[in-house]
Amino acid sequence: QLERRCWCSAEKARSQVLGLVPILRWLPRYRLRDWLLGDVMSGLIVGVLLVPQSIAYSLLASQDPVYGLYTSFFASIIYALLGSSRHISVGIFGVLCLLVGQVVDRELALAGYLTERSGNHSAALLADPGNHSGAGDCDRSCYAITVGATVTFTAGVYQVLMGIFQVGFVSVYLSDSLLSGFATGASLTILTSQVKYMLGLKVARPQGWFALFKTWYSVLANLANTNLCDLLTSLVCLLVLIPTKEINGRFKAKLKAPIPFELFVVIAATLASHFGDFSGTYGSSVAGAIPTGFLPPRMPAWALIPNVAVDAFSIAIVGFAITVSLSEMFAKKHGYSVDANQEMYALGVCNILPSFFHCFTTSAALTKTLVKESTGCQTQVSGLVSGLVLLLVLLLIAPLFYSLQKCVLAVIIVVNLRGALQKFTDLPRMWRVNRLDAAVWLVTMATSALVNTELGLLVGVMASALCVLGRTQRAQVRELGRTKAGELYEELAEYGGLQTHPGVLVCRYAAPIYYANQSLFKASLYRRAGLDPVQERVRRLRFQKQSQQQQEGAGAPGLEEGGAAVTLVTSPRCFHSLVIDCSAVLFLDTAGVAALKEVRKDYGAVGIRVVLARCSPSVLDDLQRGGYFPEAGAERLVFLCTADAVHHVQSCAVANGDCDS
C-alpha cells in the first residue's frame, strides 16, 4: 500500500498539480463569450463594495484603513487561483476582524502601548520607552499590524496543516445553528464596539470576559463627552443607509446589480468632512493618511506566536467553517462540487502569503458572496476583477479618503449587521422546528455576546456534542408488533392493528449501545419488559428460602407462617423469550457488548431466552470481537429478520415450564 501511494506517474503528478491549483483546470475551458460579461460586472460591483467595507472593518481589527485594502486585494487574487468554489467572495469578514482585534488590543496592552490613538493617525508611541516586550522601534500602528499579521500567519499554518492531514471533515461538527448563533452573538459584540465611534468617544476596548457589559458601562460613563458632530453624522448616515439597504433587498430581483449606496455615502461624507474641516473644527476622528502603493514585505514576529497560538486556532476553525459552508451551499445550488480540503489549502495560503504583506485574517463573506452571485458571476475571474479594482484604489485613490470620519465607517459596519441580527426574529420558528437546535443557538449566541467570543465557539461545540449525546441518552426501548399482512414489525405505540405473540416480547432500541448509555439501555429494557431479572432472581431466592423455613417449621409442605399465606408474586409481564431488534443499533463498543451479555445472562438465570435480530455486519463484527457468541458448536442466537427470531423462540421448549408459573 505504501508503494502504491508513493509511486508517481506523469498523469498522477499532473492531477495533483491541477488539484492544488484549480484555475489551471478550469481556465483553459473558460467560455469567453458566455461568461466574461457576467464575471466582469460582478467583479466590478464587488470591488466597489469592498472599498468602503475594507476601510470600515479595519476598525474592528484595530488596524489602519490601508491594511484592510491590502487584505481584500491579496485575498481576492489568491483565492481566485487556488479556490475550488466559483462563486464565494473571500476577503474581510466581520467576526474574524473582531477576533483579530481582540488579540491585537490585548497584545498592545501587554507591550505597553496606548490602547487608543491620540491623534488622526498611528503616531502614538510606547507609553513606556523602556519596555522590551518585542515592540522594537515600532509605533502603535506598526506593532498592531505586526500582531495581526502574526495571528494571520499562524491561523494560515493551521489551515494548511489541516489540509495536508485531510481533516476537512471537521467542518461537519460545526452545525448551522452553532455557526448562526456564534455569528449573531459576535454581531452583538461588534455592534457594541462601534457605538463609541458613532458617538465620537475615546474609550479603550475592554479585555477579558464580559466585554459587552464593560463596553456599555464605559460608553454610558463617558456619555457626556459625546462629539456632537460625530453623533449627527452617524444619525444622518443611518437614516440614509438603512432605507436604501431595504430598497436593495426589496428589489434585488428586479435590479441587475445592487446600488452601491455605501460608496455614495462614503464619498459624500468625505467631501463634507474635508470642506467643513470636521476634524480641526469639531474634533471629529477621521481615517487619516492612507498611503498609496504597497509597503515592503515583513516577516511575522516569531516571538509572538506562542502568545497567539490558541487564538489563531479558533480563528482558523471559524474562518474555515464559514468558507466551507458557503462554498458547499452555492456549489449545491449551481450543480457542481467543491473539495473541503482544497478549500482549507486555499484559505490557508490566503492567510499565510498576505501575512508577509501587512494583512490580517480573511474568509468568505455571505453578503459579498450573495452580491457576487446575483450579479452574474460564473467563475473566479470575477475575483481577479475585484482585485484590479482594489489595486486601482491602492495606487491612486486611497489618499482621497483622508478626511473620512470613523463614525461613518462604524455606521457601515452596524448596517451590515442587519442580516445576523434579524436571526432573532427566526427564533420562534427555530424553536418550533427543533428545540435542541434552538437551544444550541441560544447558548452559543448568549455566551459569544455576553461572556467571551472565543469561549462562545467552544461552548457551542460542547453544546452541540451534548445534544448529540443527549439523543442517544434519551433513546428508549420500544415494544414491537407484527403487521397483519406480513412479517413486518413496527412500534406498538406508533401504529395501530399490530399483533403481539403470547410469551414472546419483541423490542427495538434506536441508538448505539456504548459506554455512556449502556446502563440506560438496560434500565429501559427492564422497564419496558416489566421484569428486572436481577430483582426477580433475588425475589425467587427469597421465596425459596421462606418456603424451606416454613416447611421445616411446620413439618409439612404448607406455606403458612403466623397464620398468613406466603404466595409467589409473579411479574406483571409474562414471557419466556425476548427478541431484541438491533436494526437501529449503529455500533457497539466493549461496554455495549458487555451490556448485551449481561442481559442474556441475567434473563437466562430466570429462564428467559434472549435472541438478537437484524444486526448489521458492523454490529456482528463488534459482537464477534467482544466475545458475545458462545463457543463453537453452541447456538448462535442471532437472526437475519425479526420474524425468523420469533418463529425460532416459539418452536423452542420453554426452559422454566409453563409461562404462567
C-alpha positions in Angstrom: 0.0 0.0 0.0 2.8 2.4 0.8 4.5 1.7 -2.5 1.2 2.3 -4.4 0.6 5.6 -2.6 4.1 6.9 -3.1 4.5 5.8 -6.7 4.2 8.7 -9.0 3.4 8.8 -12.7 3.1 11.8 -15.1 -0.6 11.6 -15.0 -0.7 11.4 -11.2 1.6 14.4 -10.9 -0.5 16.3 -13.4 -3.6 15.5 -11.4 -2.0 16.6 -8.2 -0.9 19.9 -9.6 -4.3 20.6 -11.2 -5.9 19.7 -7.9 -3.7 22.1 -5.9 -4.2 25.0 -8.4 -7.7 24.6 -9.7 -7.5 27.6 -12.0 -5.2 25.6 -14.3 -8.1 23.1 -14.7 -11.0 25.4 -15.5 -9.3 28.4 -17.1 -8.4 26.6 -20.4 -12.1 25.7 -20.7 -13.3 29.2 -20.0 -16.3 30.3 -22.1 -15.2 33.8 -23.1 -18.4 34.8 -24.9 -20.9 33.3 -22.3 -19.1 34.1 -19.0 -16.9 37.2 -19.4 -19.5 39.9 -19.2 -21.1 38.4 -16.0 -17.7 37.9 -14.3 -16.5 41.5 -15.2 -19.8 43.0 -14.0 -19.9 41.1 -10.7 -16.1 41.7 -10.1 -16.5 45.5 -10.6 -19.6 45.7 -8.3 -18.0 43.6 -5.6 -14.8 45.6 -5.9 -16.7 48.9 -5.4 -18.4 47.5 -2.4 -15.2 46.2 -0.9 -13.6 49.6 -0.8 -15.7 51.2 2.0 -16.1 47.8 3.8 -12.4 47.1 3.8 -11.7 50.5 5.3 -14.5 50.1 7.8 -13.7 46.7 9.0 -10.1 47.7 9.7 -11.6 49.4 12.8 -12.7 46.1 14.1 -9.3 44.6 13.7 -7.7 47.6 15.4 -5.7 48.4 12.2 -5.2 51.4 9.9 -7.6 51.6 6.9 -4.9 50.8 4.3 -4.3 47.3 5.8 -7.9 46.4 5.1 -7.5 47.3 1.5 -4.3 45.2 1.4 -6.2 42.2 2.9 -9.1 42.3 0.5 -6.7 42.7 -2.5 -4.5 39.8 -1.7 -7.3 37.5 -0.7 -9.3 38.1 -3.9 -6.3 37.3 -6.1 -5.0 34.2 -4.2 -8.4 32.6 -3.8 -9.2 33.1 -7.5 -6.1 31.0 -8.2 -6.5 28.3 -5.5 -10.2 28.1 -4.6 -12.5 25.4 -5.8 -15.7 27.4 -5.5 -16.8 29.5 -8.4 -19.0 32.0 -6.5 -17.8 32.8 -3.0 -16.1 36.1 -2.3 -13.1 35.8 0.1 -12.0 38.8 1.9 -12.7 40.7 5.2 -15.3 39.1 7.4 -16.6 41.0 10.5 -16.5 38.2 13.0 -12.8 37.3 12.2 -11.9 41.0 12.3 -13.4 41.2 15.8 -11.4 38.1 16.9 -8.2 39.6 15.5 -8.9 42.9 17.0 -9.3 41.4 20.5 -5.9 39.7 20.2 -4.3 42.9 18.8 -5.6 45.0 21.7 -4.5 42.5 24.3 -1.0 42.3 22.9 -0.8 46.1 22.6 -1.7 46.5 26.2 0.9 43.8 27.2 3.5 45.6 25.1 2.8 48.9 26.9 1.1 50.8 24.1 -1.7 53.3 24.5 -4.9 51.4 23.9 -6.4 54.3 21.8 -4.8 56.5 19.2 -4.4 60.0 20.4 -4.4 61.7 17.0 -5.6 61.3 13.5 -3.0 58.7 12.5 -1.0 56.0 14.1 1.6 58.2 15.7 1.2 57.1 19.3 4.5 55.7 20.6 5.3 53.5 23.5 3.9 54.6 26.8 7.0 53.1 28.5 10.1 53.6 26.3 12.0 51.1 28.4 9.6 48.3 27.6 11.4 45.5 25.8 8.4 43.3 25.0 9.2 42.7 21.4 7.9 46.0 20.1 11.3 47.3 18.9 11.1 50.7 17.3 7.5 50.2 16.1 4.9 52.8 16.9 1.4 51.6 17.8 0.2 51.2 14.2 3.3 49.2 13.3 3.0 46.9 16.3 -0.7 46.4 15.7 -0.3 45.1 12.2 2.7 43.0 13.3 0.4 41.3 15.8 -2.4 41.0 13.3 -0.1 39.5 10.6 1.4 37.1 13.1 -2.1 35.8 14.1 -2.9 35.5 10.4 0.2 33.6 9.6 -0.4 31.2 12.5 -4.0 30.6 11.5 -2.9 30.0 7.9 -0.4 27.4 9.0 -3.1 25.6 11.0 -5.4 25.6 8.0 -2.7 24.3 5.6 -1.7 21.6 8.1 -5.4 20.5 8.4 -5.5 20.4 4.6 -2.4 18.2 4.5 -3.7 15.8 7.0 -7.1 15.7 5.2 -9.2 16.9 8.2 -11.6 18.9 6.2 -14.4 16.8 7.7 -14.1 18.8 11.0 -16.5 21.3 9.4 -19.4 18.9 9.8 -19.0 19.2 13.6 -19.9 22.9 13.4 -23.7 22.8 12.8 -25.7 25.6 11.1 -27.3 26.5 14.4 -23.9 26.8 16.1 -22.5 29.0 13.4 -25.6 31.1 13.2 -25.6 31.6 17.0 -21.9 32.4 17.0 -22.3 34.9 14.2 -25.3 36.6 15.9 -23.5 36.8 19.3 -20.4 38.2 17.7 -22.6 40.7 15.8 -23.9 42.0 19.2 -20.3 42.4 20.3 -19.4 44.2 17.0 -22.4 46.5 17.4 -21.4 47.4 20.9 -17.8 48.0 19.9 -18.9 50.5 17.2 -21.1 52.6 19.5 -18.1 54.6 20.7 -17.1 55.6 17.2 -20.6 56.6 16.4 -20.7 58.9 19.5 -17.1 60.1 19.0 -15.9 58.7 22.4 -12.4 57.7 23.1 -12.7 54.7 25.4 -10.5 51.7 25.5 -11.7 48.3 24.2 -12.1 46.1 27.4 -10.2 42.8 27.6 -11.3 39.5 29.1 -14.8 38.2 29.8 -18.0 40.2 29.8 -16.5 42.7 27.4 -20.0 43.7 26.2 -21.1 44.9 29.7 -17.7 46.6 30.3 -18.0 48.5 27.0 -21.6 49.7 27.6 -20.5 50.8 31.1 -17.6 52.8 29.6 -19.8 54.3 27.0 -22.5 55.3 29.5 -19.9 56.7 31.9 -18.4 58.9 29.1 -21.7 59.9 27.5 -21.2 63.5 28.5 -18.2 63.6 26.2 -20.1 62.7 23.1 -18.9 64.5 20.0 -22.0 66.2 18.5 -20.5 66.3 15.0 -19.9 62.5 15.0 -23.3 61.9 16.5 -25.2 64.0 13.9 -23.1 62.4 11.1 -23.9 58.9 12.4 -27.6 59.7 12.5 -27.7 61.1 9.0 -25.8 58.1 7.6 -28.1 55.7 9.4 -31.2 57.5 8.0 -29.7 57.1 4.6 -28.2 53.6 4.7 -31.0 51.7 6.5 -33.8 52.6 4.0 -31.5 52.2 1.0 -30.4 48.8 2.2 -34.1 47.8 2.5 -34.6 49.1 -1.1 -31.7 46.9 -2.3 -33.1 43.9 -0.5 -36.7 44.5 -1.6 -36.0 45.0 -5.3 -33.0 42.7 -5.7 -34.9 40.5 -8.1 -35.6 43.5 -10.4 -32.2 45.2 -10.0 -29.4 43.8 -12.2 -26.9 44.9 -9.5 -27.3 46.3 -6.0 -26.9 50.1 -5.9 -23.6 50.9 -4.0 -25.2 53.3 -1.6 -22.3 52.7 0.9 -19.8 54.1 -1.6 -22.0 57.1 -2.3 -22.3 57.8 1.5 -18.5 57.5 1.9 -17.8 59.9 -0.9 -20.4 62.4 0.3 -19.2 62.2 3.9 -15.6 62.5 2.9 -16.3 65.7 0.9 -18.4 67.2 3.7 -15.7 66.4 6.3 -12.9 67.8 4.1 -14.6 71.0 3.1 -16.2 71.5 6.6 -12.9 70.7 8.4 -14.8 68.5 10.8 -11.5 67.2 12.3 -10.0 70.6 13.0 -13.2 72.5 13.9 -15.2 69.9 15.9 -12.5 67.3 16.9 -14.0 64.6 14.8 -11.9 61.4 14.4 -11.0 60.7 10.8 -9.3 57.9 8.9 -6.1 59.8 8.5 -3.4 59.3 5.9 -3.8 56.3 3.7 -0.6 55.8 1.7 -0.5 54.7 -1.9 1.3 51.6 -3.2 2.5 48.7 -1.1 4.8 48.5 1.9 7.8 46.2 1.7 7.2 42.7 2.9 8.0 41.9 6.5 8.3 38.6 8.5 5.9 37.8 11.3 7.0 38.3 14.8 8.1 34.7 15.7 8.3 35.5 19.4 4.6 36.4 19.4 3.4 33.0 18.1 3.3 31.3 21.5 1.1 34.1 22.8 -1.4 34.0 19.9 -1.3 30.3 19.0 -4.6 29.4 20.9 -6.4 32.4 19.5 -5.2 31.7 16.0 -6.6 28.1 16.2 -10.1 29.3 16.9 -9.8 31.9 14.2 -8.6 29.2 11.7 -11.6 27.0 12.6 -14.1 29.8 12.3 -12.7 31.0 9.0 -12.6 27.6 7.5 -16.1 26.6 8.7 -17.7 29.8 7.3 -15.8 29.4 3.9 -16.7 25.7 3.5 -20.3 26.1 4.5 -20.8 28.9 2.0 -18.9 27.2 -0.8 -20.9 24.0 -0.4 -24.1 25.9 -0.3 -23.5 27.7 -3.6 -22.0 24.6 -5.2 -25.1 22.7 -4.4 -27.3 25.5 -5.8 -25.4 25.7 -9.1 -24.7 22.0 -9.6 -21.0 21.5 -9.0 -18.8 20.1 -6.2 -16.1 21.6 -4.0 -13.3 20.0 -2.1 -13.3 20.8 1.6 -9.6 20.0 1.9 -8.7 22.2 -1.1 -10.7 25.0 0.5 -8.6 24.5 3.5 -5.4 24.8 1.4 -6.7 27.9 -0.4 -7.8 29.7 2.7 -4.5 28.8 4.5 -2.5 30.3 1.6 -4.8 33.3 1.6 -3.7 33.9 5.2 0.0 32.8 5.0 1.2 34.8 2.0 -0.6 38.1 2.7 0.6 38.0 6.3 4.0 39.0 4.9 2.4 42.0 3.3 0.7 43.6 6.3 -2.6 41.8 6.1 -4.9 40.2 8.6 -7.2 37.1 8.6 -9.7 36.5 5.8 -12.5 34.1 5.0 -15.6 34.0 2.8 -18.3 36.6 3.5 -22.0 35.9 2.9 -23.1 39.4 1.9 -20.5 39.9 -0.8 -20.9 36.3 -2.0 -24.7 36.9 -2.5 -23.9 40.1 -4.4 -21.4 38.3 -6.5 -23.8 35.5 -7.4 -26.7 37.8 -8.1 -24.7 40.0 -10.5 -23.9 37.2 -12.9 -20.7 35.7 -11.5 -19.7 32.4 -13.3 -16.1 31.8 -12.2 -13.4 33.3 -10.0 -12.4 35.6 -12.9 -14.7 38.0 -11.0 -12.3 37.8 -8.1 -9.4 38.9 -10.3 -11.5 41.8 -11.5 -12.3 42.8 -7.9 -8.6 42.6 -7.1 -7.9 45.0 -10.0 -10.4 47.5 -8.6 -8.8 47.4 -5.2 -5.3 47.7 -6.9 -6.5 50.9 -8.6 -7.7 52.3 -5.3 -4.5 51.4 -3.6 -2.3 53.0 -6.3 -4.3 56.2 -7.0 -7.5 56.8 -4.9 -6.7 55.8 -1.3 -5.3 59.2 -0.1 -8.6 60.9 -1.0 -10.2 59.1 2.0 -8.1 61.1 4.5 -11.0 63.1 5.9 -13.4 60.2 6.1 -14.9 60.2 9.6 -14.6 57.0 11.6 -18.2 57.3 12.7 -19.2 56.8 9.0 -17.2 53.6 8.9 -18.9 52.4 12.2 -22.3 53.1 10.7 -21.4 51.0 7.6 -20.4 48.1 9.9 -23.6 48.4 12.0 -25.8 48.5 9.0 -24.2 45.4 7.6 -25.0 43.5 10.8 -28.7 43.6 9.9 -28.7 40.1 8.4 -27.2 38.5 11.6 -29.4 40.5 14.0 -32.5 39.5 12.1 -31.9 35.9 13.2 -33.6 36.9 16.5 -36.9 37.1 14.6 -36.4 33.5 13.4 -36.0 32.1 16.9 -39.7 31.2 17.4 -39.7 29.3 14.1 -36.4 27.5 15.1 -38.0 26.6 18.4 -41.0 25.0 16.7 -38.9 23.1 14.2 -36.2 21.7 16.6 -35.9 22.7 20.2 -32.4 21.2 20.6 -31.0 23.3 17.6 -32.7 26.4 19.0 -31.1 25.7 22.4 -27.7 25.3 20.8 -28.3 28.6 19.0 -29.3 30.4 22.2 -26.4 29.0 24.3 -23.8 29.9 21.6 -25.2 33.3 21.0 -25.5 34.2 24.7 -22.0 33.0 25.5 -20.4 34.7 22.5 -22.2 38.0 23.2 -22.3 38.2 27.0 -19.2 36.3 28.1 -16.5 35.9 25.5 -16.4 35.5 21.7 -13.9 32.6 21.6 -15.5 30.9 24.6 -18.8 31.1 22.7 -17.5 28.9 19.9 -16.1 26.3 22.4 -19.4 26.3 24.4 -21.3 26.0 21.1 -19.3 22.9 20.1 -19.7 21.4 23.5 -23.5 22.1 23.5 -23.8 20.5 20.0 -21.9 17.5 21.2 -24.0 17.2 24.3 -27.2 17.4 22.2 -26.0 14.5 20.1 -25.0 12.6 23.2 -28.4 13.5 24.7 -30.2 12.0 21.8 -28.6 8.7 22.5 -29.2 9.1 26.2 -32.9 9.8 25.7 -33.5 6.8 23.4 -36.0 4.3 24.9 -36.6 0.6 24.2 -39.9 0.3 22.3 -42.1 -2.8 22.0 -42.8 -4.1 18.5 -45.8 -5.8 17.0 -46.3 -7.7 13.7 -48.5 -6.4 10.9 -51.4 -8.5 9.8 -50.5 -8.6 6.2 -46.9 -9.6 6.5 -43.9 -10.2 8.8 -43.0 -6.5 9.3 -42.5 -5.4 12.9 -43.2 -1.8 14.0 -43.7 0.0 17.3 -47.0 -0.6 19.0 -47.1 3.0 20.3 -46.9 4.4 16.8 -49.1 2.1 14.7 -52.5 0.5 15.2 -53.6 -3.0 14.4 -50.3 -4.7 15.2 -50.3 -8.2 16.7 -48.1 -9.4 19.6 -47.1 -13.0 20.3 -48.0 -14.7 23.6 -44.9 -15.4 25.6 -42.6 -13.5 23.3 -41.6 -9.9 23.8 -40.1 -8.1 20.8 -38.2 -4.8 21.4 -36.1 -2.3 19.5 -33.5 0.2 20.7 -33.0 3.1 18.4 -29.4 4.2 19.4 -25.9 2.8 19.5 -25.1 1.0 22.8 -21.8 2.2 24.2 -20.2 3.2 27.5 -22.3 6.3 28.0 -25.7 4.8 27.7 -25.3 1.0 28.3 -26.8 1.3 31.8 -29.7 3.4 30.5 -30.3 0.8 27.8 -30.6 -2.0 30.4 -32.8 0.1 32.6 -35.1 1.0 29.7 -35.2 -2.6 28.6 -36.1 -3.9 32.1 -38.8 -1.2 32.4 -40.3 -2.0 29.0 -40.3 -5.7 29.8 -41.8 -5.1 33.2 -39.3 -7.5 34.7 -35.9 -6.8 36.2 -34.1 -10.2 36.0 -31.7 -9.4 38.9 -34.5 -8.4 41.2 -36.6 -11.3 40.0 -33.8 -13.7 40.8 -33.4 -12.2 44.3 -37.1 -12.5 44.9 -37.2 -16.1 43.8 -34.3 -17.0 46.1 -36.0 -15.2 49.0 -39.2 -17.1 48.2 -37.4 -20.4 48.1 -35.7 -19.7 51.4 -39.0 -18.7 53.1 -40.6 -21.9 51.7 -37.9 -24.0 53.1 -38.1 -22.3 56.5 -41.9 -22.8 56.6 -41.6 -26.5 55.6 -39.0 -27.1 58.3 -41.1 -25.2 61.0 -44.4 -26.8 60.1 -43.1 -30.2 59.2 -45.4 -30.1 56.2 -45.5 -28.7 52.7 -47.8 -25.9 53.8 -46.8 -22.4 53.1 -48.2 -20.7 56.3 -46.3 -18.6 58.8 -48.0 -16.9 61.6 -51.3 -17.6 60.1 -50.5 -15.7 56.8 -50.1 -17.4 53.5 -46.9 -16.7 51.6 -47.5 -16.5 47.8 -45.2 -16.1 44.9 -45.9 -12.7 43.3 -45.5 -13.1 39.6 -44.2 -10.4 37.2 -46.9 -8.2 35.5 -45.4 -9.2 32.1 -45.4 -12.9 31.3 -43.0 -14.1 28.6 -40.5 -16.8 28.1 -38.4 -15.2 25.3 -37.1 -11.8 24.5 -36.2 -10.8 20.9 -34.1 -7.6 20.5 -34.3 -5.9 17.1 -30.9 -4.4 16.5 -31.6 -2.7 13.2 -31.3 0.8 14.7 -28.1 0.0 16.7 -25.4 1.7 14.7 -22.4 0.3 16.7 -21.3 -1.4 19.9 -18.3 -0.7 22.0 -16.8 -3.0 24.7 -19.3 -1.7 27.2 -22.2 -2.2 24.8 -21.3 -5.8 24.1 -20.9 -6.4 27.8 -24.4 -5.0 28.4 -25.9 -7.4 25.9 -24.0 -10.3 27.5 -25.4 -9.2 30.9 -28.9 -9.0 29.6 -28.6 -12.5 28.1 -27.1 -13.9 31.3 -29.5 -12.2 33.7 -32.6 -13.2 31.8 -31.2 -16.7 31.2 -30.8 -17.1 35.0 -34.6 -16.7 35.4 -35.4 -18.9 32.4 -35.9 -16.4 29.7 -34.3 -16.8 26.3 -32.7 -13.7 24.7 -32.0 -13.6 20.9 -30.9 -10.8 18.6 -32.3 -10.0 15.2 -31.4 -7.7 12.2 -27.9 -6.9 13.3 -25.8 -5.0 10.7 -22.5 -6.5 9.6 -20.5 -4.0 11.7 -22.6 -4.8 14.8 -22.0 -8.5 14.1 -18.3 -7.8 14.0 -18.4 -5.9 17.2 -20.3 -8.8 18.8 -17.8 -11.3 17.5 -14.7 -9.4 18.7 -16.4 -8.7 22.1 -16.9 -12.4 22.7 -20.7 -12.3 22.8 -21.2 -15.6 20.9 -20.8 -18.9 22.8 -18.1 -21.4 22.0 -18.0 -23.2 18.7 -20.9 -25.7 18.3 -23.2 -23.7 20.6 -26.2 -21.9 19.3 -25.6 -18.5 17.8 -28.8 -16.7 18.7 -28.7 -14.0 16.0 -31.2 -13.9 13.2 -31.5 -12.2 9.8 -35.0 -10.9 10.4 -37.3 -10.5 13.4 -39.9 -12.9 12.1 -37.3 -15.7 12.0 -36.3 -15.0 15.6 -39.9 -15.1 16.8 -40.6 -18.4 14.9 -37.4 -19.9 16.5 -38.2 -19.0 20.1 -41.8 -20.1 19.7 -40.6 -23.5 18.5 -38.2 -24.0 21.3 -39.1 -25.7 24.6 -39.7 -23.3 27.4 -36.9 -23.7 29.9 -38.9 -22.7 33.0 -42.1 -24.7 32.4 -45.5 -23.1 31.9 -45.3 -19.3 31.3 -48.0 -18.6 34.0 -45.9 -20.4 36.6 
